[in-house]
Amino acid sequence: MDLTIPDKTIQESIMSKLVVIVAASLLTVTAFAGDKEHKEHATKTSAATFDSLDKNGDAQLSKTEAAADKSLADSFAAADTNGDGYLSKTEFAARTKS
């Protein structure tokens, strides 16, 4: 059984399409990898910031603790979704994602 493609134009067309498919696949994989690294970095950064603001170590931020970060202090009420007067790590992380 002969699997050779006799027409050179058809061979070039197939090779061109193959190159495009391989290139697109590589770009897709690279984009997904970059996105994952960005999310992991953002999560680590927000956790470190939360921990550095949580001066008394009670795993929540009071308005006084949040005052150390002007942006956080300005958006504290909106970020405090349960209205308890404190920001949990979840509330803090949700604020940094938006």
C-alpha positions in Angstrom: 0.0 0.0 0.0 1.5 3.3 -1.1 0.7 6.3 1.2 2.7 8.9 -0.7 0.9 12.0 -1.9 1.7 12.5 -5.6 0.8 16.2 -6.1 3.4 18.6 -4.6 0.7 21.3 -4.2 -1.4 19.0 -2.1 1.7 18.1 0.0 2.4 21.8 0.6 -1.2 22.5 1.5 -1.3 19.7 4.0 2.1 20.8 5.5 0.9 24.4 5.8 -2.3 23.3 7.6 -0.2 21.0 9.9 2.1 23.9 10.8 -0.9 26.1 11.7 -2.5 23.4 13.9 0.8 22.8 15.8 1.4 26.5 16.2 -2.2 27.1 17.5 -1.8 24.2 19.9 1.4 25.6 21.3 -0.1 29.0 21.8 -3.1 27.6 23.5 -1.0 25.6 26.0 1.2 28.6 26.7 -1.8 30.8 27.3 -3.3 28.4 29.8 0.0 27.9 31.6 0.4 31.7 31.9 -3.1 32.2 33.2 -2.6 29.5 35.9 0.7 31.1 37.0 -1.0 34.5 37.2 -3.8 33.1 39.3 -1.5 31.3 41.7 0.7 34.5 42.1 -2.4 36.6 42.7 -3.7 34.2 45.3 -0.4 34.1 47.1 -0.1 37.9 47.0 -3.6 38.5 48.4 -3.0 35.9 51.1 0.3 37.6 52.1 -1.4 41.0 52.1 -4.3 39.7 54.2 -1.9 38.1 56.7 0.3 41.2 56.9 -2.8 43.4 57.6 -4.2 40.9 60.2 -2.1 42.3 63.0 -3.9 40.3 65.8 -3.9 37.1 63.9 -7.7 36.4 64.3 -8.1 35.5 60.6 -10.3 38.5 59.9 -9.6 42.2 59.2 -11.2 44.9 61.3 -11.8 48.4 60.0 -8.8 49.5 62.1 -6.5 46.9 60.5 -7.9 47.6 57.0 -7.1 51.3 57.5 -3.4 50.5 56.8 -4.4 50.0 53.1 -6.2 53.1 51.8 -7.8 51.2 48.9 -9.1 48.5 51.2 -10.3 51.1 53.8 -12.2 52.9 51.0 -14.0 49.7 49.9 -14.4 48.0 53.2 -18.2 48.4 53.5 -18.7 46.9 50.0 -16.3 44.1 50.6 -17.9 43.2 54.0 -20.7 41.2 52.2 -22.1 39.7 55.4 -22.1 43.0 57.3 -20.4 41.8 60.4 -17.9 44.6 60.5 -14.9 42.4 59.6 -13.4 41.0 56.4 -12.8 37.3 56.2 -10.1 35.9 53.9 -12.9 35.0 51.5 -14.3 38.5 51.4 -10.9 39.9 51.0 -10.0 37.6 48.2 -13.3 38.3 46.4 -12.5 42.1 46.6 -9.0 41.6 45.1 -10.5 39.6 42.2 -12.8 42.4 41.0 
